Amino acid sequence: MAQTTTIEGKTVPYIVRVDSGTVGRTIYRIALLDDPTAETAAPAGYKPAAGWNGRLVVSFGGGAGTQYNQGVNQATDALSDLHLSRGFAYMISTELVNGQRGNAVLQGETLMMLKERFIETYGVPRWTAGSGGSGGAIQQLVITQIYPGLLDGLQPSLTFPDGSLHVADCRLLENVYKADTATWTNAKRTAVDGFTNGTCRAWDLSFVNTIVATNAPGCALKDVSKVYDPINNPTGARCTTSDMRTNIMGRDPITGFARSPLDNVGVQYGLEAFNKGAISAEEFVTLNEKVGGYDKDGKPVPQRTVGDALALERAYASGLVNSGGGGLAFVPILHSRTYNDASGDIHSHERDLVVRARLQRANGRVDNQIIWVGPRTGYPLAALSLDVMTQWLDGIAADPAPLTTDKVVAHKPRAAVDACFDGSGTKYEESPAYGATGTCATMYPLHGEPRQQAGAPLTNDINKCQLKPVLASDYAQTLTPTQLARLRTVFSSGVCDWSKPGVGQVPLKGTYQSYAVAPG
């Protein structure tokens, strides 16, 4: 019989119990060490074996999806050796995979019900930590903002701040590039995109389809005849992220479709590239003339996209756009990522700083957040993250004082500092920042995003900008009178004034909000 030694020093048979079931629309699996020979049919029900260390880790899966089904997982998917061998209980759920629906409100409600089920069966855990990357990072951050207390510590990897990433810009930009490859060299593309070469292309080929209403694979219906078609099935199932959030966003009373906050009115793509001389005045003007936007079905059109006013406000009020506030000030946050920027991967390093900027704005401090970066291959950070998070949360749990940010920070382990790691595991304690120098900045340089290259702030949470007039004095390079007139035609209402809050950018309305009935 295989044995394992838990973090509490108990050597026990490496036998795992997997509890499978459904809660609401989700299929869940709860795994923990078990000893069938010690189990009794006590009136109180099942009693966990001595191998369980009393702590719970919840897995959050990645992706971005718009599926009209329950999802699929297997009992073996819950067999995480990293966690189970140390004695942790480990929980997975089909709804806690962002590739299922990408609705953090529904995901938070699911987590609430799953913790209730866990507590009823196994007892109250000493603490509960999240774990997961990409879309799994989104879930941990947004759920903790809007449903504080469900997670006590976060381990987001390959972080994104939320699901409002403006990556639909990439398809529009790629369309311009592909139409004139002679002009749009790789150097010019990266100057406009901010990303490394190939990243916008990767976004276009992967997740931009989540705004396309007719994207039948995204809906994942067995009967594809039920998918929306503007001519043949105008009342069919629409395969967009907004349609997954109808109870939050509401429906347009004219079309009946889910309201959408998607908008790019006033966005001057390539502004920083033009001001720095990386693209010419003519290229800057032509790019913005041709980039266009999307229609109500997510199809590229010559006109810019206009976001629905109510959807814009509700995205912020609900917390689907992560403000950095809510419960995020009261949990340890330990980001870890492999550095993928150089390969054109969508999981780019600057997102960690976007989260940091939002935490700073909302809470006035970021000392409960740690950022680790390591090589793409060669030195995994997951085990180290779990060990440090365990020490951190154990200290917090043992402290009877009320939960505050000061309390969280007071129990931060010595190892919980910003750092990067090389392929051999050598740790360099340096904080990432634009303009930083040092080993980490050299090994893992930061890049940007198209909206940031258009002038957006580091928080990058303005879905629709307020506008100001087009003025020649705002540009570092010269525009001819004709080029300036063309820009004023493109931006007839004005260009983005990034110094102001976004349109409809209201504070988080509150935590544990109710969405029982879809609003209008």
C-alpha positions in Angstrom: 0.0 0.0 0.0 1.4 3.4 -1.0 1.9 5.8 1.9 2.0 9.6 2.1 3.1 12.0 4.8 0.9 15.1 5.3 2.1 18.6 6.2 1.2 17.8 9.8 3.7 14.9 9.8 1.1 12.1 9.7 2.1 9.1 7.5 -1.1 7.5 6.3 -2.2 5.1 3.5 -2.4 7.0 0.2 -6.1 6.2 -0.3 -8.3 8.9 -1.7 -12.0 9.3 -1.3 -13.8 11.1 -4.2 -17.3 12.4 -3.4 -19.2 13.1 -6.7 -22.5 14.8 -7.1 -24.4 17.8 -8.4 -25.3 21.1 -6.9 -27.5 23.4 -9.0 -26.3 22.9 -12.5 -22.7 21.9 -11.6 -21.0 18.5 -11.3 -18.6 18.6 -8.4 -15.9 16.3 -7.1 -14.4 16.5 -3.6 -11.3 14.5 -3.0 -9.4 13.9 0.3 -7.4 11.2 2.0 -9.4 8.4 3.5 -9.1 5.2 5.5 -12.0 2.9 4.9 -10.9 0.6 7.8 -11.5 3.5 10.2 -14.8 4.7 8.9 -17.8 4.1 11.1 -21.5 4.4 10.4 -21.9 6.9 13.2 -25.2 8.7 13.6 -23.5 12.0 12.8 -22.5 10.6 9.4 -19.2 10.4 7.7 -16.1 11.4 9.7 -13.0 12.4 7.8 -10.0 10.2 8.3 -6.9 11.4 10.2 -5.1 12.1 6.9 -7.1 15.2 6.1 -5.2 18.2 7.3 -8.3 20.3 7.9 -7.7 22.7 4.9 -9.5 23.0 1.6 -8.2 24.0 -1.8 -10.7 24.8 -4.6 -9.6 24.5 -8.2 -10.7 27.1 -10.7 -10.4 26.1 -14.3 -9.3 28.4 -17.2 -10.7 29.4 -20.6 -13.6 31.6 -21.6 -16.8 30.0 -22.7 -20.4 30.5 -23.6 -21.7 26.9 -23.2 -25.4 25.9 -22.8 -24.7 22.7 -21.0 -23.7 21.3 -17.6 -20.1 20.6 -18.4 -18.1 17.4 -18.0 -15.5 16.2 -15.5 -14.3 12.9 -14.1 -13.5 11.7 -10.6 -9.9 11.3 -11.7 -9.8 15.0 -12.5 -9.9 15.7 -8.7 -6.8 13.6 -8.0 -4.3 16.4 -7.5 -1.2 14.8 -6.1 0.3 18.1 -5.1 -2.6 18.7 -2.7 -3.8 15.3 -1.7 -0.3 13.9 -0.8 0.0 16.8 1.7 -3.4 16.1 3.2 -5.5 18.9 1.7 -9.1 18.4 0.6 -9.4 19.3 -3.1 -12.6 20.3 -4.8 -13.4 20.8 -8.5 -16.6 21.8 -10.3 -17.7 22.1 -13.9 -19.2 25.6 -13.2 -15.9 26.7 -11.7 -14.3 26.3 -15.1 -14.3 29.7 -16.9 -14.5 27.9 -20.2 -18.0 26.8 -19.3 -19.8 30.2 -19.0 -17.5 32.9 -17.7 -20.1 34.4 -15.4 -18.5 35.2 -12.0 -21.8 35.8 -10.3 -23.0 32.3 -11.2 -19.5 31.0 -10.3 -19.6 32.7 -6.9 -23.1 31.3 -6.1 -21.8 27.9 -7.1 -18.8 28.2 -4.8 -21.2 29.2 -2.0 -23.3 26.1 -2.4 -20.3 23.9 -2.7 -18.8 25.1 0.5 -22.1 24.5 2.2 -22.1 20.9 0.9 -18.5 20.5 2.0 -19.2 21.8 5.5 -22.3 19.6 5.9 -20.3 16.5 5.0 -16.8 17.1 6.3 -17.0 20.0 8.7 -15.7 23.6 8.7 -12.3 23.8 7.1 -9.6 25.7 8.9 -9.4 27.8 5.8 -10.2 27.7 2.1 -7.7 28.7 -0.7 -8.3 29.0 -4.4 -5.9 27.7 -7.1 -6.0 28.1 -10.8 -4.7 30.0 -13.8 -5.9 32.2 -16.6 -9.7 32.1 -16.4 -9.2 30.4 -13.0 -7.4 33.5 -11.9 -10.2 35.7 -13.1 -12.7 33.6 -11.0 -10.6 33.8 -7.8 -10.2 37.6 -8.0 -13.7 38.5 -9.1 -15.5 36.1 -6.8 -13.5 37.3 -3.8 -14.4 40.9 -4.7 -18.1 40.3 -4.9 -18.5 37.3 -2.5 -16.0 38.0 0.3 -15.4 35.2 2.8 -15.8 32.2 0.5 -12.0 32.1 -0.2 -9.5 33.0 2.5 -6.4 33.0 0.2 -5.9 33.3 -3.6 -3.3 31.6 -5.8 -4.0 33.1 -9.2 -1.5 32.1 -11.9 -1.3 33.5 -15.5 -3.5 36.3 -14.1 -6.1 38.3 -15.8 -8.0 40.9 -13.7 -11.5 40.0 -15.1 -13.2 39.0 -18.3 -13.4 42.5 -19.7 -10.0 42.4 -21.5 -10.7 44.5 -24.6 -9.1 41.7 -26.6 -11.8 42.0 -29.3 -9.7 44.9 -30.4 -7.2 42.3 -31.7 -9.5 40.9 -34.4 -10.1 44.4 -35.7 -6.4 45.2 -35.7 -5.5 41.9 -37.3 -8.0 42.6 -40.1 -6.2 45.8 -40.9 -2.8 44.2 -40.8 -3.7 41.3 -43.0 -5.1 43.6 -45.7 -1.8 45.4 -46.0 1.1 43.1 -44.9 3.7 45.2 -46.7 2.9 48.2 -44.5 2.2 46.4 -41.3 5.5 44.8 -40.4 6.0 42.9 -37.2 7.7 45.9 -35.6 4.8 48.2 -36.4 2.2 45.7 -35.2 3.9 45.2 -31.9 4.2 49.0 -31.5 0.4 49.3 -32.0 -0.6 46.2 -30.0 1.8 46.6 -27.1 1.9 42.8 -26.9 4.8 40.9 -28.4 4.6 39.7 -31.9 1.8 37.1 -32.4 -0.1 37.8 -29.2 -3.0 39.7 -30.8 -3.1 37.0 -33.5 -3.4 34.4 -30.7 -6.3 36.3 -29.1 -8.0 36.6 -32.5 -7.7 32.8 -33.1 -8.8 31.8 -29.6 -11.2 33.9 -27.5 -12.5 36.7 -29.6 -15.2 34.4 -30.8 -16.9 34.7 -27.4 -18.5 37.9 -28.8 -19.8 36.2 -32.0 -23.5 35.3 -31.6 -23.4 32.7 -34.4 -20.4 30.8 -33.0 -22.0 27.4 -32.8 -18.9 25.6 -31.3 -19.0 28.1 -28.5 -22.6 27.3 -27.6 -21.7 23.6 -27.4 -25.2 22.5 -28.1 -25.8 19.0 -29.4 -28.5 20.2 -31.7 -26.8 23.0 -33.6 -30.1 24.0 -35.3 -30.9 25.7 -32.0 -28.1 28.2 -32.4 -29.0 31.7 -33.4 -28.9 32.7 -37.0 -29.9 36.3 -38.0 -32.0 34.9 -40.9 -32.9 31.3 -40.3 -33.2 31.3 -36.5 -33.3 34.8 -35.1 -34.6 33.6 -31.7 -32.0 30.9 -31.3 -29.4 30.6 -28.6 -26.7 33.3 -28.9 -23.2 32.2 -28.2 -21.7 35.4 -26.5 -20.4 36.2 -23.1 -23.1 38.9 -22.7 -25.8 36.2 -23.2 -24.2 34.2 -20.4 -24.8 37.3 -18.2 -28.3 38.3 -19.2 -29.6 38.3 -15.6 -27.0 40.9 -14.8 -26.8 42.9 -18.0 -30.5 42.8 -19.0 -31.9 42.6 -22.5 -32.3 45.3 -25.1 -36.1 45.9 -25.4 -35.8 46.3 -29.2 -33.7 43.3 -30.2 -34.3 41.1 -27.2 -30.6 40.4 -27.1 -28.4 40.7 -24.1 -27.1 44.2 -23.5 -23.4 44.4 -24.3 -20.8 46.8 -22.8 -18.4 46.4 -25.8 -17.3 49.8 -27.1 -14.4 51.4 -28.9 -15.7 54.8 -29.8 -12.9 57.4 -29.5 -10.1 54.9 -29.1 -7.1 56.0 -31.1 -5.3 52.8 -31.9 -1.6 53.2 -32.2 -1.5 56.6 -30.5 1.7 55.8 -28.5 3.3 54.3 -31.5 2.6 57.4 -33.6 3.8 59.8 -30.8 7.0 57.9 -30.5 7.6 57.7 -34.3 7.2 54.0 -34.6 4.5 54.5 -37.2 3.9 57.4 -39.6 1.1 59.9 -39.4 -0.5 58.4 -42.5 -0.3 54.9 -41.0 -1.9 56.2 -37.8 -4.7 57.9 -39.6 -5.4 55.0 -42.0 -5.4 52.5 -39.2 -8.1 54.4 -37.3 -10.1 54.9 -40.5 -10.1 51.2 -41.3 -10.2 49.4 -37.9 -14.0 49.7 -37.4 -15.9 47.8 -34.8 -18.6 45.1 -34.4 -22.3 44.8 -35.0 -24.8 43.3 -32.6 -23.8 39.8 -33.6 -20.1 40.3 -33.2 -19.4 40.7 -36.9 -16.7 43.3 -37.9 -18.2 46.4 -39.5 -16.7 49.8 -40.6 -18.4 51.7 -37.8 -17.0 51.8 -34.3 -18.8 49.7 -31.6 -21.2 51.5 -29.3 -21.7 50.0 -25.9 -25.1 49.8 -24.3 -25.4 52.4 -21.5 -27.1 50.2 -19.0 -24.7 47.3 -19.7 -21.7 49.6 -19.1 -23.0 50.7 -15.7 -24.1 47.2 -14.6 -20.7 45.7 -15.5 -19.1 48.0 -13.0 -21.9 47.9 -10.3 -22.0 44.1 -10.4 -18.2 43.8 -10.1 -17.8 41.9 -13.3 -15.3 44.6 -14.1 -12.9 44.0 -11.2 -12.5 47.2 -9.2 -9.8 45.8 -6.9 -12.1 46.5 -3.9 -14.8 44.4 -2.2 -13.1 41.5 -0.4 -9.8 41.7 -2.1 -8.2 43.8 0.6 -8.7 41.1 3.2 -7.0 38.0 1.6 -3.5 37.0 0.8 -3.0 37.1 -3.0 0.0 35.2 -4.4 0.3 35.5 -8.1 2.6 33.1 -10.0 3.2 32.8 -13.7 5.4 31.3 -16.2 6.8 34.0 -18.5 5.1 33.5 -21.9 5.4 36.9 -23.5 8.3 36.0 -25.8 6.3 33.2 -27.5 3.2 35.4 -28.4 1.1 33.6 -25.7 -2.0 35.4 -24.5 -1.0 35.2 -20.9 1.2 38.3 -20.8 3.0 39.5 -17.7 1.6 43.1 -17.6 -1.7 41.8 -16.3 -0.2 41.3 -12.9 0.5 45.0 -12.8 -3.0 45.8 -14.0 -4.4 44.0 -10.9 -1.9 45.8 -8.7 -2.9 49.2 -10.0 -6.6 48.4 -9.3 -5.8 47.2 -5.8 -3.8 50.3 -5.1 -6.6 52.6 -6.3 -9.3 50.8 -4.4 -7.5 50.1 -1.1 -4.6 52.5 -1.0 -2.1 49.6 -0.5 -1.0 46.4 -2.2 1.1 44.7 0.5 -1.3 41.7 0.6 -0.4 41.0 -3.0 2.7 39.1 -4.1 3.9 38.6 -7.7 6.1 35.7 -8.8 7.4 35.1 -12.3 9.3 32.1 -13.5 10.6 30.6 -16.7 8.2 29.0 -19.2 9.8 25.6 -18.4 12.2 24.3 -15.9 11.0 25.6 -12.5 7.4 25.1 -11.4 6.1 27.5 -8.8 2.9 25.7 -7.7 4.4 23.7 -4.8 6.3 26.7 -3.5 3.1 28.8 -3.7 1.1 26.2 -1.8 3.7 26.0 0.9 3.9 29.8 1.4 0.1 30.2 1.2 -0.3 27.5 3.9 2.1 29.2 6.2 0.4 32.6 5.6 -3.2 31.3 6.1 -2.3 29.2 9.1 -1.0 32.3 10.8 -4.1 34.3 10.0 -6.4 31.5 11.1 -4.6 31.2 14.5 -4.9 34.9 15.2 -8.2 35.7 17.0 -8.2 39.4 16.0 -10.8 40.6 13.6 -9.9 40.3 9.9 -8.2 43.4 8.5 -5.7 44.1 5.9 -3.2 44.8 8.6 -3.8 41.4 10.1 -3.3 39.8 6.7 0.0 41.6 6.2 1.2 40.9 9.7 1.2 37.2 9.1 2.9 37.4 5.7 5.8 34.9 5.6 9.3 36.0 4.9 9.2 34.2 1.5 6.1 36.1 0.5 7.8 38.9 -1.4 7.8 39.9 -5.1 10.3 37.9 -6.9 11.3 36.2 -10.1 13.0 32.8 -10.5 15.4 31.6 -13.1 15.5 28.1 -14.6 17.6 26.7 -11.8 15.2 28.0 -9.1 17.4 30.9 -8.0 15.1 33.6 -6.5 15.6 37.3 -7.1 13.6 39.5 -4.8 12.6 42.4 -7.1 9.2 44.0 -7.9 8.0 44.2 -11.5 7.3 47.7 -12.7 7.5 49.6 -16.0 10.9 51.2 -16.2 12.4 48.9 -13.6 16.0 47.7 -13.9 17.6 44.6 -12.5 17.7 40.8 -13.1 13.9 40.3 -13.2 13.3 43.2 -15.6 16.0 41.8 -17.9 14.8 38.2 -17.8 11.1 39.0 -18.0 10.4 42.4 -19.6 7.0 43.9 -19.5 4.9 44.7 -22.5 1.5 46.4 -23.0 -2.0 46.1 -24.5 -3.7 47.8 -27.4 -5.8 50.1 -25.2 -2.8 51.1 -23.2 -1.0 51.9 -26.4 -4.0 54.0 -27.2 -3.5 56.0 -24.0 -5.5 54.1 -21.4 -4.2 54.0 -17.8 -2.5 51.0 -16.3 -5.8 49.9 -14.6 -7.2 49.4 -18.1 -10.7 49.2 -16.9 -12.4 51.8 -19.0 -14.9 50.1 -21.3 -16.2 53.3 -22.9 -14.2 56.5 -22.6 -15.4 60.0 -22.1 -14.5 62.1 -25.1 -12.6 65.3 -25.9 -12.0 67.2 -29.2 -9.3 66.2 -31.7 -6.5 68.8 -31.2 -3.2 68.9 -33.2 -1.5 70.0 -30.0 -2.2 66.6 -28.4 0.1 64.8 -30.8 3.9 64.6 -30.5 4.3 64.2 -34.2 3.1 66.4 -37.0 -0.2 65.8 -38.9 -1.0 67.6 -42.1 -4.3 69.6 -42.2 -5.8 66.9 -44.4 -4.8 64.1 -42.0 -6.2 66.1 -39.1 -9.4 66.6 -40.9 -9.6 62.8 -41.6 -9.1 62.1 -38.0 -11.9 64.5 -37.1 -14.1 62.6 -39.5 -13.3 59.3 -37.9 -13.7 60.7 -34.4 -16.6 63.0 -35.1 -17.7 63.0 -31.4 -14.1 63.2 -30.2 -11.3 61.0 -28.9 -10.8 59.3 -25.6 -10.0 61.5 -22.6 -8.3 58.9 -20.5 -7.8 61.3 -17.6 -11.5 60.9 -16.8 -13.5 57.8 -15.5 -15.2 55.7 -18.1 -18.8 56.2 -19.1 -20.9 54.4 -16.6 -17.9 53.6 -14.4 -19.7 53.5 -11.1 -18.5 51.9 -7.8 -19.2 48.3 -6.9 -22.8 48.4 -5.8 -22.2 45.9 -3.0 -21.4 42.3 -2.2 -23.7 39.3 -2.3 -26.1 41.1 -4.7 -29.2 39.3 -6.0 -30.1 38.8 -9.6 -33.3 36.9 -9.3 -35.0 38.4 -12.3 -33.3 39.6 -15.5 -33.5 43.4 -15.7 -34.6 45.3 -18.7 
